[in-house]
C-alpha cells in the first residue's frame, strides 16, 4: 500500500509494509487518514543521517499512537536501514512507538534492530 505525505518541501510518496509490520502500518495509516500529521513540523534534521517528524507538539517529545499509548516494536531481520528513504518509527527505547517517525538520508546499519521499519520512499 502507498500513501502520499504533502509537505511544504513537496510530496513524499511512501510504500507501507502492511504485511510485514501490521501494527506500525495500521497506526501510521490511521494517523494519516485522521489528518493527525497536518501542520506538524520536522523536529529533527541531521544531514546525512535522518529527518524526523510526526510530533504535533513540535517539541520532539510528543505524539501518541491511535491506541492512546505506546505500542510494541515489530523488528524484522528482513528489513534493514540499508538505503536512503527507509521509513521507521522513532522511539525513546524498546516498545515506545507512538506517532513520530523518521526517514533515512543514507544507509544506517546502526539503526537496525532498534527501530521498527514500516516503509520506504518510492
Secondary structure by P-SEA (a helix, b strand, c coil): cbbbbbcccbbbbbbbcccccaaaaaaaaaaaaaccccccccccccccccccccccccccccccccccbbbbbbccccccccccbbbbbbbccccccccccccccccccccccccccccccc
